[in-house]
């Protein structure tokens, strides 16, 4: 069973992304939104762990509007895909469940 994990807290001030990475499987997806998009930076805490999981098949996305609102468009890692709200809905449909991390 695949899960879409949504992260809305910055990894610079919360441990939600780190906690999420401990339970993610390679069939899962992560969507970074709101301040969670700071997790898409190469300098973010957990960047190394995130890379390891991406290399094993985990898909990671960041909500484009939140990335742009925070001035991060040119700083998002190449292995993280940007998506819009329609993409968010599609990801929700493609996964068996959605887990929000607060």
The first five atom37 places (N, CA, C, CB, O) and aatype in JSON, in Angstrom:
{
  "aatype": [20, 20, 20, 20, 20, 20, 20, 20, 20, 20, 20, 20, 20, 20, 20, 20, 20, 20, 20, 20, 20, 20, 20, 20, 20, 20, 20, 20, 20, 20, 20, 20, 20, 20, 20, 20, 20, 20, 20, 20, 20, 20, 20, 20, 20, 20, 20, 20, 20, 20, 20, 20, 20, 20, 20, 20, 20, 20, 20, 20, 20, 20, 20, 20, 20, 20, 20, 20, 20, 20, 20, 20, 20, 20, 20, 20, 20, 20, 20, 20, 20, 20, 20, 20, 20, 20, 20, 20, 20, 20, 20, 20, 20, 20, 20, 20, 20, 20, 20, 20, 20, 20],
  "atom_mask": [
    [1, 1, 1, 1, 1],
    [1, 1, 1, 1, 1],
    [1, 1, 1, 1, 1],
    [1, 1, 1, 1, 1],
    [1, 1, 1, 1, 1],
    [1, 1, 1, 1, 1],
    [1, 1, 1, 1, 1],
    [1, 1, 1, 1, 1],
    [1, 1, 1, 1, 1],
    [1, 1, 1, 1, 1],
    [1, 1, 1, 1, 1],
    [1, 1, 1, 1, 1],
    [1, 1, 1, 1, 1],
    [1, 1, 1, 1, 1],
    [1, 1, 1, 1, 1],
    [1, 1, 1, 1, 1],
    [1, 1, 1, 1, 1],
    [1, 1, 1, 1, 1],
    [1, 1, 1, 1, 1],
    [1, 1, 1, 1, 1],
    [1, 1, 1, 1, 1],
    [1, 1, 1, 1, 1],
    [1, 1, 1, 1, 1],
    [1, 1, 1, 1, 1],
    [1, 1, 1, 1, 1],
    [1, 1, 1, 1, 1],
    [1, 1, 1, 1, 1],
    [1, 1, 1, 1, 1],
    [1, 1, 1, 1, 1],
    [1, 1, 1, 1, 1],
    [1, 1, 1, 1, 1],
    [1, 1, 1, 1, 1],
    [1, 1, 1, 1, 1],
    [1, 1, 1, 1, 1],
    [1, 1, 1, 1, 1],
    [1, 1, 1, 1, 1],
    [1, 1, 1, 1, 1],
    [1, 1, 1, 1, 1],
    [1, 1, 1, 1, 1],
    [1, 1, 1, 1, 1],
    [1, 1, 1, 1, 1],
    [1, 1, 1, 1, 1],
    [1, 1, 1, 1, 1],
    [1, 1, 1, 1, 1],
    [1, 1, 1, 1, 1],
    [1, 1, 1, 1, 1],
    [1, 1, 1, 1, 1],
    [1, 1, 1, 1, 1],
    [1, 1, 1, 1, 1],
    [1, 1, 1, 1, 1],
    [1, 1, 1, 1, 1],
    [1, 1, 1, 1, 1],
    [1, 1, 1, 1, 1],
    [1, 1, 1, 1, 1],
    [1, 1, 1, 1, 1],
    [1, 1, 1, 1, 1],
    [1, 1, 1, 1, 1],
    [1, 1, 1, 1, 1],
    [1, 1, 1, 1, 1],
    [1, 1, 1, 1, 1],
    [1, 1, 1, 1, 1],
    [1, 1, 1, 1, 1],
    [1, 1, 1, 1, 1],
    [1, 1, 1, 1, 1],
    [1, 1, 1, 1, 1],
    [1, 1, 1, 1, 1],
    [1, 1, 1, 1, 1],
    [1, 1, 1, 1, 1],
    [1, 1, 1, 1, 1],
    [1, 1, 1, 1, 1],
    [1, 1, 1, 1, 1],
    [1, 1, 1, 1, 1],
    [1, 1, 1, 1, 1],
    [1, 1, 1, 1, 1],
    [1, 1, 1, 1, 1],
    [1, 1, 1, 1, 1],
    [1, 1, 1, 1, 1],
    [1, 1, 1, 1, 1],
    [1, 1, 1, 1, 1],
    [1, 1, 1, 1, 1],
    [1, 1, 1, 1, 1],
    [1, 1, 1, 1, 1],
    [1, 1, 1, 1, 1],
    [1, 1, 1, 1, 1],
    [1, 1, 1, 1, 1],
    [1, 1, 1, 1, 1],
    [1, 1, 1, 1, 1],
    [1, 1, 1, 1, 1],
    [1, 1, 1, 1, 1],
    [1, 1, 1, 1, 1],
    [1, 1, 1, 1, 1],
    [1, 1, 1, 1, 1],
    [1, 1, 1, 1, 1],
    [1, 1, 1, 1, 1],
    [1, 1, 1, 1, 1],
    [1, 1, 1, 1, 1],
    [1, 1, 1, 1, 1],
    [1, 1, 1, 1, 1],
    [1, 1, 1, 1, 1],
    [1, 1, 1, 1, 1],
    [1, 1, 1, 1, 1],
    [1, 1, 1, 1, 1]
  ],
  "atom_positions": [
    [[0.84, -1.17, 0.0], [0.0, 0.0, 0.0], [0.89, 1.24, 0.0], [-0.96, 0.0, 1.21], [1.78, 1.37, 0.84]],
    [[0.65, 2.15, -0.94], [1.46, 3.36, -1.01], [0.76, 4.51, -0.29], [1.74, 3.74, -2.48], [-0.47, 4.59, -0.24]],
    [[1.57, 5.38, 0.26], [1.06, 6.53, 1.01], [1.68, 7.8, 0.47], [1.36, 6.38, 2.53], [2.87, 7.85, 0.16]],
    [[0.86, 8.83, 0.35], [1.36, 10.17, 0.05], [1.48, 10.89, 1.38], [0.42, 10.94, -0.96], [0.48, 11.08, 2.09]],
    [[2.67, 11.29, 1.72], [2.95, 12.0, 2.97], [3.02, 13.49, 2.65], [4.28, 11.49, 3.65], [3.76, 13.88, 1.75]],
    [[2.27, 14.31, 3.37], [2.36, 15.76, 3.16], [3.05, 16.39, 4.37], [0.94, 16.38, 2.94], [2.72, 16.1, 5.52]],
    [[4.0, 17.24, 4.06], [4.8, 17.91, 5.09], [4.6, 19.42, 4.93], [6.32, 17.52, 4.98], [4.9, 19.97, 3.87]],
    [[4.11, 20.09, 5.97], [3.9, 21.54, 5.87], [4.75, 22.35, 6.84], [2.45, 21.84, 6.09], [4.56, 23.56, 6.97]],
    [[5.68, 21.71, 7.53], [6.55, 22.41, 8.48], [7.98, 22.43, 7.97], [6.48, 21.73, 9.88], [8.44, 21.46, 7.36]],
    [[8.67, 23.51, 8.21], [10.06, 23.64, 7.79], [10.95, 22.65, 8.56], [10.56, 25.08, 8.0], [10.82, 22.54, 9.78]],
    [[11.83, 21.95, 7.87], [12.75, 21.05, 8.57], [13.81, 21.81, 9.37], [13.43, 20.13, 7.57], [14.55, 21.21, 10.15]],
    [[13.88, 23.12, 9.18], [14.82, 23.92, 9.95], [14.28, 24.23, 11.35], [15.12, 25.22, 9.22], [15.04, 24.64, 12.23]],
    [[12.97, 24.03, 11.56], [12.39, 24.35, 12.86], [11.52, 23.23, 13.45], [11.59, 25.6, 12.75], [11.09, 23.33, 14.59]],
    [[11.27, 22.18, 12.68], [10.44, 21.07, 13.14], [11.07, 19.74, 12.7], [8.98, 21.19, 12.6], [11.91, 19.72, 11.8]],
    [[10.66, 18.66, 13.33], [11.21, 17.34, 12.98], [10.23, 16.5, 12.16], [11.59, 16.58, 14.25], [10.41, 15.28, 12.04]],
    [[9.2, 17.13, 11.6], [8.2, 16.35, 10.86], [8.79, 15.62, 9.66], [7.08, 17.25, 10.41], [8.46, 14.46, 9.42]],
    [[9.65, 16.27, 8.9], [10.25, 15.6, 7.74], [11.13, 14.45, 8.19], [11.07, 16.61, 6.89], [11.08, 13.37, 7.6]],
    [[11.94, 14.65, 9.21], [12.81, 13.58, 9.71], [11.98, 12.4, 10.19], [13.71, 14.1, 10.87], [12.33, 11.25, 9.92]],
    [[10.89, 12.66, 10.89], [10.02, 11.58, 11.36], [9.38, 10.85, 10.2], [8.94, 12.12, 12.3], [9.29, 9.62, 10.21]],
    [[8.94, 11.59, 9.21], [8.33, 10.99, 8.03], [9.31, 10.07, 7.3], [7.84, 12.09, 7.09], [8.94, 8.97, 6.9]],
    [[10.53, 10.52, 7.14], [11.53, 9.73, 6.41], [11.81, 8.39, 7.08], [12.82, 10.52, 6.29], [12.23, 7.44, 6.42]],
    [[11.59, 8.3, 8.38], [11.83, 7.06, 9.1], [10.81, 5.97, 8.75], [11.82, 7.32, 10.6], [11.08, 4.79, 8.94]],
    [[9.66, 6.37, 8.24], [8.61, 5.38, 7.95], [8.29, 5.25, 6.46], [7.36, 5.74, 8.68], [7.51, 4.38, 6.08]],
    [[8.88, 6.08, 5.62], [8.57, 6.04, 4.19], [9.15, 4.8, 3.51], [9.11, 7.29, 3.51], [10.25, 4.36, 3.81]],
    [[8.35, 4.26, 2.6], [8.81, 3.16, 1.77], [9.07, 3.65, 0.36], [7.79, 2.02, 1.76], [8.69, 4.77, 0.01]],
    [[9.7, 2.83, -0.46], [10.05, 3.28, -1.8], [8.84, 3.39, -2.74], [11.05, 2.34, -2.4], [8.98, 3.91, -3.85]],
    [[7.67, 2.93, -2.33], [6.45, 3.09, -3.12], [5.71, 4.38, -2.73], [5.53, 1.87, -2.94], [4.75, 4.77, -3.4]],
    [[6.14, 5.03, -1.66], [5.46, 6.21, -1.14], [5.89, 7.46, -1.9], [5.75, 6.38, 0.34], [6.82, 7.44, -2.71]],
    [[5.19, 8.54, -1.61], [5.53, 9.85, -2.13], [5.48, 10.85, -1.01], [4.59, 10.25, -3.28], [4.78, 10.67, -0.02]],
    [[6.24, 11.93, -1.16], [6.22, 13.03, -0.21], [5.89, 14.29, -0.99], [7.59, 13.16, 0.54], [6.47, 14.57, -2.03]],
    [[4.94, 15.04, -0.46], [4.62, 16.35, -1.02], [4.96, 17.41, 0.02], [3.12, 16.44, -1.45], [4.4, 17.43, 1.12]],
    [[5.88, 18.29, -0.34], [6.27, 19.4, 0.52], [5.41, 20.6, 0.17], [7.8, 19.74, 0.37], [5.34, 21.0, -0.99]],
    [[4.75, 21.18, 1.19], [3.9, 22.34, 0.95], [4.04, 23.33, 2.09], [2.44, 21.91, 0.78], [4.62, 23.02, 3.13]],
    [[3.49, 24.52, 1.89], [3.64, 25.6, 2.86], [5.13, 25.72, 3.22], [2.77, 25.34, 4.13], [5.97, 25.72, 2.32]],
    [[5.48, 25.84, 4.51], [6.89, 25.96, 4.88], [7.67, 24.65, 4.73], [7.0, 26.43, 6.31], [8.9, 24.64, 4.84]],
    [[6.97, 23.57, 4.47], [7.64, 22.29, 4.21], [8.52, 22.33, 2.97], [6.61, 21.21, 4.06], [9.41, 21.49, 2.83]],
    [[8.28, 23.29, 2.06], [9.08, 23.37, 0.84], [10.55, 23.69, 1.13], [8.52, 24.43, -0.09], [11.4, 23.49, 0.27]],
    [[10.84, 24.18, 2.33], [12.25, 24.39, 2.69], [13.0, 23.05, 2.74], [12.36, 25.11, 4.06], [14.23, 23.04, 2.68]],
    [[12.29, 21.94, 2.85], [12.9, 20.62, 2.78], [13.41, 20.27, 1.4], [11.91, 19.59, 3.22], [14.13, 19.28, 1.24]],
    [[13.06, 21.07, 0.39], [13.51, 20.84, -0.98], [14.88, 21.45, -1.25], [12.5, 21.39, -1.96], [15.41, 21.34, -2.36]],
    [[15.45, 22.08, -0.25], [16.78, 22.69, -0.42], [17.87, 21.67, -0.16], [16.94, 23.89, 0.52], [17.73, 20.79, 0.7]],
    [[18.94, 21.79, -0.88], [20.07, 20.89, -0.68], [20.74, 21.08, 0.67], [21.08, 21.09, -1.76], [21.44, 20.19, 1.14]],
    [[20.53, 22.22, 1.3], [21.13, 22.52, 2.6], [20.2, 22.18, 3.76], [21.5, 23.97, 2.66], [20.55, 22.4, 4.92]],
    [[19.03, 21.64, 3.46], [18.05, 21.35, 4.51], [18.5, 20.2, 5.39], [16.69, 21.03, 3.89], [19.21, 19.29, 4.94]],
    [[18.09, 20.23, 6.66], [18.33, 19.06, 7.51], [17.68, 17.85, 6.84], [17.75, 19.27, 8.95], [16.65, 17.98, 6.19]],
    [[18.25, 16.71, 6.98], [17.75, 15.45, 6.38], [18.01, 15.34, 4.89], [16.27, 15.32, 6.64], [17.51, 14.42, 4.25]],
    [[18.77, 16.26, 4.31], [19.01, 16.23, 2.86], [19.67, 14.91, 2.44], [19.88, 17.41, 2.44], [19.34, 14.36, 1.39]],
    [[20.58, 14.43, 3.24], [21.28, 13.18, 2.9], [20.33, 11.99, 2.98], [22.48, 12.96, 3.84], [20.33, 11.13, 2.09]],
    [[19.52, 11.93, 4.03], [18.55, 10.84, 4.17], [17.52, 10.88, 3.05], [17.84, 10.93, 5.54], [17.11, 9.84, 2.54]],
    [[17.1, 12.09, 2.67], [16.15, 12.26, 1.59], [16.74, 11.75, 0.28], [15.74, 13.73, 1.46], [16.05, 11.08, -0.48]],
    [[18.0, 12.06, 0.02], [18.68, 11.58, -1.19], [18.72, 10.07, -1.25], [20.09, 12.14, -1.26], [18.47, 9.46, -2.29]],
    [[19.03, 9.46, -0.12], [19.09, 7.99, -0.06], [17.75, 7.39, -0.43], [19.52, 7.52, 1.34], [17.69, 6.43, -1.2]],
    [[16.67, 7.93, 0.13], [15.33, 7.4, -0.16], [14.91, 7.67, -1.6], [14.32, 8.0, 0.8], [14.27, 6.83, -2.23]],
    [[15.25, 8.85, -2.12], [14.94, 9.15, -3.52], [15.65, 8.17, -4.43], [15.35, 10.6, -3.88], [15.07, 7.69, -5.4]],
    [[16.9, 7.86, -4.12], [17.66, 6.9, -4.93], [17.09, 5.49, -4.86], [19.1, 6.88, -4.5], [17.34, 4.68, -5.76]],
    [[16.33, 5.19, -3.8], [15.72, 3.86, -3.69], [14.3, 3.83, -4.27], [15.68, 3.43, -2.23], [13.65, 2.78, -4.24]],
    [[13.82, 4.96, -4.79], [12.53, 4.96, -5.47], [11.47, 5.9, -4.92], [11.99, 3.62, -5.44], [10.43, 6.09, -5.55]],
    [[11.72, 6.5, -3.77], [10.76, 7.45, -3.19], [10.64, 8.65, -4.11], [11.2, 7.88, -1.77], [11.65, 9.18, -4.59]],
    [[9.42, 9.09, -4.36], [9.17, 10.29, -5.18], [8.87, 11.46, -4.25], [8.0, 10.05, -6.18], [8.07, 11.35, -3.32]],
    [[9.52, 12.59, -4.51], [9.33, 13.77, -3.68], [8.92, 14.93, -4.57], [10.62, 14.12, -2.87], [9.51, 15.17, -5.63]],
    [[7.89, 15.65, -4.12], [7.33, 16.77, -4.86], [7.27, 17.98, -3.95], [5.92, 16.42, -5.41], [7.24, 17.85, -2.72]],
    [[7.27, 19.17, -4.55], [7.08, 20.41, -3.81], [6.02, 21.22, -4.55], [8.42, 21.22, -3.67], [6.01, 21.27, -5.78]],
    [[5.14, 21.86, -3.8], [4.06, 22.65, -4.37], [4.64, 23.95, -4.93], [2.96, 22.94, -3.31], [5.2, 24.77, -4.2]],
    [[4.5, 24.12, -6.23], [5.12, 25.23, -6.95], [4.76, 26.59, -6.36], [4.72, 25.19, -8.4], [5.63, 27.44, -6.17]],
    [[3.49, 26.81, -6.08], [3.07, 28.13, -5.56], [3.74, 28.45, -4.23], [1.54, 28.17, -5.4], [4.05, 29.61, -3.97]],
    [[3.95, 27.45, -3.39], [4.61, 27.69, -2.11], [6.11, 27.92, -2.29], [4.38, 26.51, -1.16], [6.71, 28.71, -1.57]],
    [[6.71, 27.23, -3.24], [8.12, 27.43, -3.56], [8.34, 28.86, -4.05], [8.6, 26.41, -4.63], [9.27, 29.54, -3.61]],
    [[7.48, 29.3, -4.98], [7.61, 30.65, -5.53], [7.36, 31.7, -4.46], [6.64, 30.86, -6.7], [8.08, 32.7, -4.38]],
    [[6.35, 31.49, -3.63], [6.02, 32.46, -2.57], [7.17, 32.67, -1.61], [4.79, 32.0, -1.81], [7.28, 33.74, -1.0]],
    [[8.03, 31.68, -1.46], [9.16, 31.78, -0.53], [10.48, 32.09, -1.24], [9.29, 30.49, 0.26], [11.54, 32.06, -0.62]],
    [[10.41, 32.38, -2.54], [11.6, 32.76, -3.29], [12.6, 31.64, -3.48], [12.28, 33.9, -2.62], [13.81, 31.89, -3.54]],
    [[12.12, 30.4, -3.57], [13.02, 29.25, -3.62], [13.09, 28.56, -4.99], [12.61, 28.25, -2.6], [13.73, 27.52, -5.12]],
    [[12.44, 29.12, -6.0], [12.32, 28.42, -7.3], [13.68, 27.98, -7.86], [11.64, 29.33, -8.31], [13.79, 26.87, -8.4]],
    [[14.68, 28.8, -7.74], [16.01, 28.47, -8.29], [16.85, 27.63, -7.33], [16.76, 29.75, -8.62], [17.97, 27.23, -7.68]],
    [[16.34, 27.35, -6.14], [17.12, 26.64, -5.13], [16.64, 25.21, -4.87], [17.09, 27.41, -3.86], [17.26, 24.48, -4.09]],
    [[15.54, 24.82, -5.5], [14.99, 23.47, -5.28], [15.93, 22.44, -5.91], [13.55, 23.34, -5.89], [16.43, 22.63, -7.02]],
    [[16.16, 21.37, -5.18], [17.02, 20.29, -5.67], [16.48, 19.73, -6.98], [17.14, 19.16, -4.6], [15.27, 19.72, -7.2]],
    [[17.37, 19.26, -7.83], [16.98, 18.71, -9.13], [16.2, 17.41, -9.01], [18.2, 18.47, -9.96], [15.43, 17.08, -9.92]],
    [[16.36, 16.67, -7.93], [15.67, 15.39, -7.79], [14.3, 15.52, -7.12], [16.54, 14.43, -6.99], [13.68, 14.51, -6.77]],
    [[13.83, 16.75, -6.95], [12.49, 17.01, -6.4], [11.66, 17.68, -7.48], [12.56, 17.9, -5.1], [12.07, 18.69, -8.05]],
    [[10.5, 17.12, -7.76], [9.63, 17.63, -8.82], [8.69, 18.69, -8.27], [8.83, 16.48, -9.45], [8.16, 18.57, -7.17]],
    [[8.48, 19.73, -9.06], [7.5, 20.74, -8.71], [6.14, 20.33, -9.25], [7.91, 22.14, -9.25], [6.04, 19.75, -10.33]],
    [[5.1, 20.63, -8.5], [3.74, 20.3, -8.93], [2.79, 21.41, -8.5], [3.29, 18.94, -8.36], [3.09, 22.19, -7.6]],
    [[1.64, 21.45, -9.16], [0.62, 22.44, -8.81], [-0.52, 21.75, -8.06], [0.08, 23.16, -10.09], [-0.41, 20.58, -7.71]],
    [[-1.6, 22.49, -7.82], [-2.71, 21.92, -7.06], [-3.38, 20.77, -7.8], [-3.73, 22.99, -6.75], [-3.83, 19.81, -7.18]],
    [[-3.45, 20.84, -9.13], [-4.0, 19.72, -9.9], [-3.12, 18.48, -9.72], [-4.11, 20.08, -11.39], [-3.63, 17.36, -9.62]],
    [[-1.81, 18.69, -9.69], [-0.9, 17.58, -9.43], [-1.07, 17.01, -8.04], [0.53, 18.03, -9.64], [-0.95, 15.8, -7.84]],
    [[-1.34, 17.87, -7.07], [-1.59, 17.44, -5.7], [-2.8, 16.51, -5.67], [-1.83, 18.67, -4.77], [-2.77, 15.46, -5.03]],
    [[-3.87, 16.89, -6.36], [-5.06, 16.04, -6.43], [-4.72, 14.72, -7.09], [-6.2, 16.76, -7.19], [-5.15, 13.66, -6.62]],
    [[-3.97, 14.76, -8.18], [-3.61, 13.53, -8.89], [-2.77, 12.61, -8.0], [-2.84, 13.86, -10.17], [-2.99, 11.4, -7.99]],
    [[-1.83, 13.17, -7.26], [-1.02, 12.36, -6.34], [-1.9, 11.72, -5.27], [0.06, 13.22, -5.68], [-1.68, 10.57, -4.89]],
    [[-2.88, 12.47, -4.79], [-3.8, 11.93, -3.77], [-4.59, 10.74, -4.32], [-4.78, 13.02, -3.3], [-4.87, 9.8, -3.59]],
    [[-4.93, 10.79, -5.59], [-5.67, 9.7, -6.22], [-4.78, 8.49, -6.45], [-6.27, 10.17, -7.56], [-5.22, 7.35, -6.3]],
    [[-3.52, 8.73, -6.82], [-2.6, 7.64, -7.17], [-2.15, 6.83, -5.96], [-1.39, 8.21, -7.86], [-1.73, 5.68, -6.11]],
    [[-2.23, 7.41, -4.78], [-1.79, 6.7, -3.56], [-3.01, 6.17, -2.81], [-0.95, 7.63, -2.65], [-4.11, 6.72, -2.89]],
    [[-2.78, 5.08, -2.07], [-3.88, 4.46, -1.32], [-4.38, 5.32, -0.17], [-3.43, 3.14, -0.77], [-5.57, 5.28, 0.16]],
    [[-3.49, 6.1, 0.43], [-3.91, 6.98, 1.51], [-2.99, 8.2, 1.56], [-3.9, 6.23, 2.87], [-1.91, 8.22, 0.97]],
    [[-3.46, 9.21, 2.28], [-2.69, 10.43, 2.46], [-2.46, 10.62, 3.95], [-3.42, 11.67, 1.83], [-3.4, 10.58, 4.74]],
    [[-1.22, 10.83, 4.32], [-0.84, 11.05, 5.72], [-0.26, 12.46, 5.85], [0.2, 9.97, 6.21], [0.77, 12.77, 5.25]],
    [[-0.93, 13.3, 6.62], [-0.42, 14.65, 6.86], [0.42, 14.66, 8.13], [-1.59, 15.67, 6.97], [0.01, 14.13, 9.17]],
    [[1.58, 15.27, 8.04], [2.5, 15.35, 9.18], [2.46, 16.77, 9.71], [3.96, 14.93, 8.79], [2.71, 17.72, 8.97]],
    [[2.16, 16.93, 11.0], [2.07, 18.25, 11.64], [3.06, 18.37, 12.75], [0.67, 18.5, 12.16], [3.13, 19.41, 13.4]]
  ]
}
